[in-house]
């Protein structure tokens, strides 16, 4: 994997054992912050005692913040479902309804409860958690683990299927300060790049009195957060064609845009495109409904805008165009929840 570089973002991660946390100071020292939201080490879901307080504090000072669940995989794969659902619930308690944090939500996997659990079972548990989380939240899930743990479990190689987790964004722990460790993370588990590298667990930063975990991140916060909502959405209709345009997003990791008509998928375009034509004849829209054009951006790892932008166009059997030319113009932009 890569070493850090002069543009790498700087971040910390904290939990209920962190002492003397001053978010006003941290806002001047950190580019991003992770909080432990929860864990399941005892066999039951447990909320970190300071998560809600820390989430409010970080948000209050504008620090990009996310959270992780310290998971314990079991041979009973259904426990992935319960831990996942509880994680989703506590994230919304900390960040708001249908909000799962600014940064990637994270599944921390570094110790199974059952010492005899097989690599196949471990990976199946994580994969099940991931699929359920992403389906329910429409967010991508990051995995946190250590180089030693990947090596302990056969390089995370699933028999007959390969490195099934390697498409997840990776937060890797590797401490060069420990004798025998390399200066930066080696390739492992099918990953050749990290998104975040936790390089020490004994770091010191102004704004946290106790020693803490410190991390290097990507070169831009865009690689850790969802794409921005699309702005400047406009549309007009000529007969059965709707002509759509928008202001291009400035996200550095932007991949493209998805468009919808009244919630029905209309098409996808690349990041360099800022217009689209919708043929309404291809859709069955009830005659008593206006046309609603919706758009969302998506990035290189499949994160979507927090909300879809929408404009509304009147139906010609309800409202005549203002200039009687047969051209119907959109109403002003509205932002709608994409869930």
Buried (B, 14 or more C-beta within 10 A) or exposed (E): BEEBEEEBBBBBBBBBEBEEBBBEBBBEBBBBBBBBBBBBEEEEBBBBEBBBBBBEBBBEBEBBBBBBBBBBBBBEBEBBEEBBEBBBBBBBEBBEEEBBBBBBBBBBBBBBBEEEBBBBBBBBBBBBBBEBBBEEBBBBBBBBBBBBBBEBBBEBBBEEEEBBBBEBBBBBBBBEEEEEBEEBBBEBBBBEEBBBBBBBBEBEBEBBEEBBBBBBBBEBBBBBBBBBBBEEBBBBBEEEEBBBEBEBBEBEBBBBBBBBBBEEEBBEBEBEEBEBEBEBEEBEBEEEEBBBBBBBBBBBBEBBBBBBBBBBBBBEEEEEBEEEEEEBBBEEBBBEEBE
